[in-house]
Amino acid sequence: ALVIDHHPRLAERFDADFVDIRPWVGALSTMLTQYLQAAKIELSQQLATALFYGIKTDTAGLSRGTSPEDRSAYLYLQPHTDTRALGQIERAEVSAGYFRQLTAALASARIYDGVVISYIGEMDWPDMAAEMADLLMRLEGARWVICMGVYDKEMVLSARTYERDGAGDLVQAMVKDAGMAGGHGALAGGHVPLDDRAPQRVFQMLTQRALVALNVPPEAEGRKLI
């Protein structure tokens, strides 16, 4: 078994033959690119495009949580990418459900002095929480964004911040031992099984934990975004 990751180590030991964990690296695709370079394996255009997109997505175009290794891999891959395919991935068609969930995320968003918390409700795919968190980080004055939504009987959460560190610690403080959490630097995520609890109840529990962790008075109501 192999363990290759760019998130902080959650266990002291792994039942694996090889472990490479580098939390300072912004994207797992960077590490995979380095392995391919070291092995002198010629990359197909399709593989180069996939790895390039992975780095671009994880680091927000090298603007978030990047290392010299990320920049080097990004520049190495860029000339080998299929720009047309990359454009199709980044501007892929979305269903009407996407816009319904976008509307729900914006309508439910509340602002607590620079902390934005949003609840999407039922999601068609789990990545919607992360996508909405990225979008809401563009809000003027936002320092932290937490988006949550339900997928496959779990509350999925995603956190973003403009601060260099702390997203992973925040999500850990929210989830505790109720589910799984991971991440580092400026972005993190996790999920908590509903276990027959009402989704709103789980959302409120996680929201209160987030407010406490971010030193926002738990009784604060926040103001609506729209």
Contacts in CASP RR format, 6 or more apart in sequence:
PFRMAT RR
TARGET T0000
AUTHOR 0000-0000-0000
METHOD contacts of the structure
MODEL  1
ALVIDHHPRLAERFDADFVDIRPWVGALSTMLTQYLQAAKIELSQQLATA
LFYGIKTDTAGLSRGTSPEDRSAYLYLQPHTDTRALGQIERAEVSAGYFR
QLTAALASARIYDGVVISYIGEMDWPDMAAEMADLLMRLEGARWVICMGV
YDKEMVLSARTYERDGAGDLVQAMVKDAGMAGGHGALAGGHVPLDDRAPQ
RVFQMLTQRALVALNVPPEAEGRKLI
1 14 0 8 1.000
1 15 0 8 1.000
1 16 0 8 1.000
1 17 0 8 1.000
1 18 0 8 1.000
2 16 0 8 1.000
2 17 0 8 1.000
2 18 0 8 1.000
2 19 0 8 1.000
3 14 0 8 1.000
3 16 0 8 1.000
3 18 0 8 1.000
3 19 0 8 1.000
3 20 0 8 1.000
3 21 0 8 1.000
4 18 0 8 1.000
4 20 0 8 1.000
4 21 0 8 1.000
4 28 0 8 1.000
4 31 0 8 1.000
4 32 0 8 1.000
5 20 0 8 1.000
5 21 0 8 1.000
5 22 0 8 1.000
5 28 0 8 1.000
6 21 0 8 1.000
6 22 0 8 1.000
6 23 0 8 1.000
6 25 0 8 1.000
6 26 0 8 1.000
6 27 0 8 1.000
6 28 0 8 1.000
6 30 0 8 1.000
6 31 0 8 1.000
6 184 0 8 1.000
7 21 0 8 1.000
7 23 0 8 1.000
7 182 0 8 1.000
7 183 0 8 1.000
7 184 0 8 1.000
8 21 0 8 1.000
8 23 0 8 1.000
8 168 0 8 1.000
8 182 0 8 1.000
8 183 0 8 1.000
8 184 0 8 1.000
9 21 0 8 1.000
9 23 0 8 1.000
10 182 0 8 1.000
20 31 0 8 1.000
22 31 0 8 1.000
22 69 0 8 1.000
23 184 0 8 1.000
24 67 0 8 1.000
25 31 0 8 1.000
25 67 0 8 1.000
25 69 0 8 1.000
25 70 0 8 1.000
26 55 0 8 1.000
26 58 0 8 1.000
26 59 0 8 1.000
26 65 0 8 1.000
26 66 0 8 1.000
26 67 0 8 1.000
26 70 0 8 1.000
27 54 0 8 1.000
27 55 0 8 1.000
27 57 0 8 1.000
27 58 0 8 1.000
27 59 0 8 1.000
27 70 0 8 1.000
27 73 0 8 1.000
28 54 0 8 1.000
28 58 0 8 1.000
29 50 0 8 1.000
29 51 0 8 1.000
29 52 0 8 1.000
29 53 0 8 1.000
29 54 0 8 1.000
29 55 0 8 1.000
29 58 0 8 1.000
29 73 0 8 1.000
30 55 0 8 1.000
30 67 0 8 1.000
30 69 0 8 1.000
30 70 0 8 1.000
30 73 0 8 1.000
30 74 0 8 1.000
31 69 0 8 1.000
32 51 0 8 1.000
33 51 0 8 1.000
33 55 0 8 1.000
33 73 0 8 1.000
33 76 0 8 1.000
33 77 0 8 1.000
34 69 0 8 1.000
34 73 0 8 1.000
36 43 0 8 1.000
37 76 0 8 1.000
43 51 0 8 1.000
43 77 0 8 1.000
43 80 0 8 1.000
45 80 0 8 1.000
45 81 0 8 1.000
45 82 0 8 1.000
46 82 0 8 1.000
46 85 0 8 1.000
48 77 0 8 1.000
48 80 0 8 1.000
48 81 0 8 1.000
48 82 0 8 1.000
49 80 0 8 1.000
49 81 0 8 1.000
49 82 0 8 1.000
49 85 0 8 1.000
49 86 0 8 1.000
51 73 0 8 1.000
51 77 0 8 1.000
52 74 0 8 1.000
52 77 0 8 1.000
52 78 0 8 1.000
52 80 0 8 1.000
52 81 0 8 1.000
52 86 0 8 1.000
53 86 0 8 1.000
53 89 0 8 1.000
53 90 0 8 1.000
55 61 0 8 1.000
55 62 0 8 1.000
55 70 0 8 1.000
55 73 0 8 1.000
55 74 0 8 1.000
55 77 0 8 1.000
56 62 0 8 1.000
56 74 0 8 1.000
59 65 0 8 1.000
59 66 0 8 1.000
59 70 0 8 1.000
59 74 0 8 1.000
60 134 0 8 1.000
61 74 0 8 1.000
62 70 0 8 1.000
62 71 0 8 1.000
62 74 0 8 1.000
64 186 0 8 1.000
64 187 0 8 1.000
65 164 0 8 1.000
65 185 0 8 1.000
65 186 0 8 1.000
95 124 0 8 1.000
97 124 0 8 1.000
98 124 0 8 1.000
98 128 0 8 1.000
101 120 0 8 1.000
101 121 0 8 1.000
101 123 0 8 1.000
101 124 0 8 1.000
101 128 0 8 1.000
101 132 0 8 1.000
102 132 0 8 1.000
102 135 0 8 1.000
104 119 0 8 1.000
104 120 0 8 1.000
104 121 0 8 1.000
105 118 0 8 1.000
105 119 0 8 1.000
105 120 0 8 1.000
105 128 0 8 1.000
105 132 0 8 1.000
105 135 0 8 1.000
105 136 0 8 1.000
105 147 0 8 1.000
106 118 0 8 1.000
106 225 0 8 1.000
106 226 0 8 1.000
107 226 0 8 1.000
108 118 0 8 1.000
108 119 0 8 1.000
108 120 0 8 1.000
108 121 0 8 1.000
109 116 0 8 1.000
109 117 0 8 1.000
109 118 0 8 1.000
109 136 0 8 1.000
109 224 0 8 1.000
109 225 0 8 1.000
109 226 0 8 1.000
110 116 0 8 1.000
110 117 0 8 1.000
110 118 0 8 1.000
110 221 0 8 1.000
110 222 0 8 1.000
110 223 0 8 1.000
110 224 0 8 1.000
110 225 0 8 1.000
111 139 0 8 1.000
111 142 0 8 1.000
111 222 0 8 1.000
111 223 0 8 1.000
111 224 0 8 1.000
111 225 0 8 1.000
112 211 0 8 1.000
112 214 0 8 1.000
112 216 0 8 1.000
112 220 0 8 1.000
112 222 0 8 1.000
113 216 0 8 1.000
113 220 0 8 1.000
114 141 0 8 1.000
114 142 0 8 1.000
114 143 0 8 1.000
114 144 0 8 1.000
115 142 0 8 1.000
115 143 0 8 1.000
115 144 0 8 1.000
115 145 0 8 1.000
115 146 0 8 1.000
115 210 0 8 1.000
115 211 0 8 1.000
115 214 0 8 1.000
115 216 0 8 1.000
116 136 0 8 1.000
116 139 0 8 1.000
116 142 0 8 1.000
116 144 0 8 1.000
116 145 0 8 1.000
116 146 0 8 1.000
116 225 0 8 1.000
117 145 0 8 1.000
117 146 0 8 1.000
117 147 0 8 1.000
117 148 0 8 1.000
117 207 0 8 1.000
117 210 0 8 1.000
118 132 0 8 1.000
118 133 0 8 1.000
118 136 0 8 1.000
118 145 0 8 1.000
118 146 0 8 1.000
118 147 0 8 1.000
118 148 0 8 1.000
118 225 0 8 1.000
119 147 0 8 1.000
119 148 0 8 1.000
119 149 0 8 1.000
119 200 0 8 1.000
119 203 0 8 1.000
120 128 0 8 1.000
120 129 0 8 1.000
120 132 0 8 1.000
120 147 0 8 1.000
120 148 0 8 1.000
120 149 0 8 1.000
120 150 0 8 1.000
121 148 0 8 1.000
121 149 0 8 1.000
121 150 0 8 1.000
121 199 0 8 1.000
122 149 0 8 1.000
122 150 0 8 1.000
122 151 0 8 1.000
123 129 0 8 1.000
123 149 0 8 1.000
123 150 0 8 1.000
123 151 0 8 1.000
123 156 0 8 1.000
125 151 0 8 1.000
126 151 0 8 1.000
126 152 0 8 1.000
126 156 0 8 1.000
126 191 0 8 1.000
128 149 0 8 1.000
128 151 0 8 1.000
129 147 0 8 1.000
129 148 0 8 1.000
129 149 0 8 1.000
129 156 0 8 1.000
129 157 0 8 1.000
129 158 0 8 1.000
129 189 0 8 1.000
130 147 0 8 1.000
130 158 0 8 1.000
130 187 0 8 1.000
130 189 0 8 1.000
132 147 0 8 1.000
132 158 0 8 1.000
133 145 0 8 1.000
133 146 0 8 1.000
133 147 0 8 1.000
133 158 0 8 1.000
133 159 0 8 1.000
133 160 0 8 1.000
133 187 0 8 1.000
134 160 0 8 1.000
136 142 0 8 1.000
136 145 0 8 1.000
136 147 0 8 1.000
136 160 0 8 1.000
137 145 0 8 1.000
137 160 0 8 1.000
137 161 0 8 1.000
137 162 0 8 1.000
139 145 0 8 1.000
139 225 0 8 1.000
142 162 0 8 1.000
143 161 0 8 1.000
143 162 0 8 1.000
143 163 0 8 1.000
144 159 0 8 1.000
144 160 0 8 1.000
144 161 0 8 1.000
144 163 0 8 1.000
144 170 0 8 1.000
144 214 0 8 1.000
145 159 0 8 1.000
145 160 0 8 1.000
145 161 0 8 1.000
146 157 0 8 1.000
146 158 0 8 1.000
146 159 0 8 1.000
146 160 0 8 1.000
146 170 0 8 1.000
146 174 0 8 1.000
146 207 0 8 1.000
146 210 0 8 1.000
147 157 0 8 1.000
147 158 0 8 1.000
148 155 0 8 1.000
148 156 0 8 1.000
148 157 0 8 1.000
148 158 0 8 1.000
148 203 0 8 1.000
148 206 0 8 1.000
149 155 0 8 1.000
149 156 0 8 1.000
149 157 0 8 1.000
149 199 0 8 1.000
149 203 0 8 1.000
150 156 0 8 1.000
150 194 0 8 1.000
150 199 0 8 1.000
153 193 0 8 1.000
153 194 0 8 1.000
154 191 0 8 1.000
154 192 0 8 1.000
154 193 0 8 1.000
154 194 0 8 1.000
155 191 0 8 1.000
155 192 0 8 1.000
155 193 0 8 1.000
155 194 0 8 1.000
155 199 0 8 1.000
155 202 0 8 1.000
155 203 0 8 1.000
155 206 0 8 1.000
156 189 0 8 1.000
156 190 0 8 1.000
156 191 0 8 1.000
157 171 0 8 1.000
157 174 0 8 1.000
157 175 0 8 1.000
157 189 0 8 1.000
157 190 0 8 1.000
157 191 0 8 1.000
157 192 0 8 1.000
157 206 0 8 1.000
158 187 0 8 1.000
158 188 0 8 1.000
158 189 0 8 1.000
158 190 0 8 1.000
159 167 0 8 1.000
159 168 0 8 1.000
159 170 0 8 1.000
159 171 0 8 1.000
159 174 0 8 1.000
159 187 0 8 1.000
159 188 0 8 1.000
159 189 0 8 1.000
160 167 0 8 1.000
160 186 0 8 1.000
160 187 0 8 1.000
161 167 0 8 1.000
161 170 0 8 1.000
161 185 0 8 1.000
161 186 0 8 1.000
161 187 0 8 1.000
162 186 0 8 1.000
163 185 0 8 1.000
163 186 0 8 1.000
164 185 0 8 1.000
164 186 0 8 1.000
165 184 0 8 1.000
165 185 0 8 1.000
165 186 0 8 1.000
166 184 0 8 1.000
166 185 0 8 1.000
166 186 0 8 1.000
166 188 0 8 1.000
167 183 0 8 1.000
167 184 0 8 1.000
167 185 0 8 1.000
167 186 0 8 1.000
167 187 0 8 1.000
167 188 0 8 1.000
167 189 0 8 1.000
168 181 0 8 1.000
168 182 0 8 1.000
168 183 0 8 1.000
168 184 0 8 1.000
168 185 0 8 1.000
168 188 0 8 1.000
168 189 0 8 1.000
169 213 0 8 1.000
170 188 0 8 1.000
170 210 0 8 1.000
170 213 0 8 1.000
170 214 0 8 1.000
171 181 0 8 1.000
171 182 0 8 1.000
171 183 0 8 1.000
171 188 0 8 1.000
171 189 0 8 1.000
171 190 0 8 1.000
172 181 0 8 1.000
172 182 0 8 1.000
173 209 0 8 1.000
173 210 0 8 1.000
173 212 0 8 1.000
173 213 0 8 1.000
174 181 0 8 1.000
174 206 0 8 1.000
174 209 0 8 1.000
174 210 0 8 1.000
174 213 0 8 1.000
175 181 0 8 1.000
175 190 0 8 1.000
175 191 0 8 1.000
175 192 0 8 1.000
175 206 0 8 1.000
176 209 0 8 1.000
178 192 0 8 1.000
178 193 0 8 1.000
179 190 0 8 1.000
179 191 0 8 1.000
179 192 0 8 1.000
179 193 0 8 1.000
180 190 0 8 1.000
180 191 0 8 1.000
181 188 0 8 1.000
181 189 0 8 1.000
181 190 0 8 1.000
182 188 0 8 1.000
182 189 0 8 1.000
182 190 0 8 1.000
183 189 0 8 1.000
192 202 0 8 1.000
192 206 0 8 1.000
194 202 0 8 1.000
208 218 0 8 1.000
211 217 0 8 1.000
211 218 0 8 1.000
211 220 0 8 1.000
212 218 0 8 1.000
END
